[in-house]
Amino acid sequence: MDGRQPEPEALSPTLALAPVLTPQLQLVAALLLAAFLVAISVVLVRRKSTKRGDAVILVGCSDAGKTTILTALAYRQTLPTHASMQTNAALVALASSHQTIRVIDVPGHPRIRDQFQEHLPSAKAIAFIVDASTISRNGPVVAEHLHMIMNALTSLPPSRETPSLTILAHKCDLLKSTATTSAEQLAINRVRTILERELEKRRASQANGVGVESMGAEESESQMGGLECTGSGEFKFSEWEGGEIGFIGTSVSVAHAADEKHHEVDGLSPLCEWLDDVA
């Protein structure tokens, strides 16, 4: 016996902290953790929303009907319009979801149609408008414009979510339905067939090292990409490597300026349903 008192045993970290973590502090810690997780979620949602965009862009050749569609969607009125030379935008109220979505109409004139790229960062979806009643004679010009859009989409950086692309076979009311096929489906079939044929011509020309004619202001030939397909390589919308492309048949009945009543826009019902899905 040396007379020394035994040293007290060291408290474990768990035992030392136990008295400190009172129920009140535990509640505060839980609330702080919950607030932190909510803040992180909000930041991630905002970042995702920014990457994807919040607008629908209407593009297509002049006289395809873009401005008429925008007017009908935003104001429920379809007065005659003329070819736009400046961008138009409006908030469109969606009846089904009670939401609003920003719709931007970009001019289709060859000298200014590339203005759509200024709005591409804010694009959630793109609707390419085609006049189904004139596509048979305007196929090459329409295909060139669509090729430019597809090239821009496939050229986006990986960090940017690619906007969805839908082709509107517009003015389908000018086509005559048959006993087995509606005017809307006839318009879609015509637009799909002609554009696939014209885009395949452009793809094959570039694959063979031959420039394709361009209607743009500066270039006499185009070497754009964006037409790559799976399978045999022949261009088909269903096999486009850039993503899924949808088709919608639409129409708008244009009223006269003296008509005070807002005309129905039943011909845009498929488009409204698509906008609901996009929103």
JOKA-V568321 format. One record per backbone hydrogen bond with DSSP energy under -1.0 kcal/mol. CO is the residue of the C=O (numbers start at 0). NH is the residue of the N-H. If there is no record, write none. Layout:
co=CO nh=NH
co=CO nh=NH
This chain:
co=11 nh=15
co=12 nh=16
co=13 nh=17
co=16 nh=20
co=19 nh=21
co=21 nh=25
co=22 nh=26
co=23 nh=27
co=24 nh=28
co=25 nh=29
co=26 nh=30
co=27 nh=31
co=28 nh=32
co=29 nh=33
co=30 nh=34
co=31 nh=35
co=32 nh=36
co=33 nh=37
co=34 nh=38
co=35 nh=39
co=36 nh=40
co=37 nh=41
co=38 nh=42
co=39 nh=43
co=40 nh=44
co=41 nh=45
co=42 nh=46
co=43 nh=47
co=44 nh=48
co=45 nh=49
co=46 nh=50
co=47 nh=51
co=48 nh=52
co=54 nh=123
co=54 nh=124
co=55 nh=103
co=56 nh=126
co=57 nh=105
co=58 nh=128
co=60 nh=63
co=64 nh=68
co=65 nh=69
co=66 nh=70
co=67 nh=71
co=68 nh=72
co=69 nh=73
co=70 nh=74
co=71 nh=75
co=77 nh=254
co=87 nh=104
co=89 nh=102
co=91 nh=100
co=93 nh=97
co=98 nh=93
co=100 nh=91
co=101 nh=55
co=102 nh=89
co=103 nh=57
co=104 nh=87
co=108 nh=111
co=108 nh=112
co=111 nh=114
co=112 nh=115
co=113 nh=116
co=114 nh=117
co=115 nh=118
co=118 nh=121
co=119 nh=122
co=121 nh=53
co=121 nh=54
co=123 nh=163
co=124 nh=56
co=125 nh=165
co=126 nh=58
co=127 nh=167
co=129 nh=131
co=129 nh=169
co=130 nh=133
co=133 nh=136
co=133 nh=137
co=137 nh=141
co=138 nh=142
co=139 nh=143
co=140 nh=144
co=141 nh=145
co=142 nh=146
co=143 nh=147
co=144 nh=148
co=145 nh=149
co=146 nh=150
co=147 nh=151
co=148 nh=152
co=149 nh=153
co=152 nh=155
co=156 nh=159
co=163 nh=125
co=164 nh=245
co=165 nh=127
co=166 nh=247
co=167 nh=129
co=167 nh=169
co=168 nh=249
co=169 nh=131
co=170 nh=173
co=171 nh=174
co=180 nh=177
co=181 nh=185
co=182 nh=186
co=183 nh=187
co=184 nh=188
co=185 nh=189
co=186 nh=190
co=187 nh=191
co=188 nh=192
co=189 nh=193
co=190 nh=194
co=191 nh=195
co=192 nh=196
co=193 nh=197
co=194 nh=198
co=195 nh=199
co=196 nh=200
co=197 nh=201
co=198 nh=202
co=199 nh=203
co=200 nh=204
co=201 nh=205
co=202 nh=206
co=203 nh=207
co=204 nh=209
co=205 nh=208
co=211 nh=221
co=221 nh=211
co=227 nh=240
co=229 nh=232
co=235 nh=238
co=236 nh=239
co=238 nh=229
co=239 nh=242
co=245 nh=166
co=247 nh=168
co=249 nh=171
co=255 nh=258
co=264 nh=267
co=265 nh=268
co=267 nh=271
co=268 nh=272
co=269 nh=273
co=270 nh=274
co=271 nh=275
co=272 nh=276
co=273 nh=277
co=274 nh=278
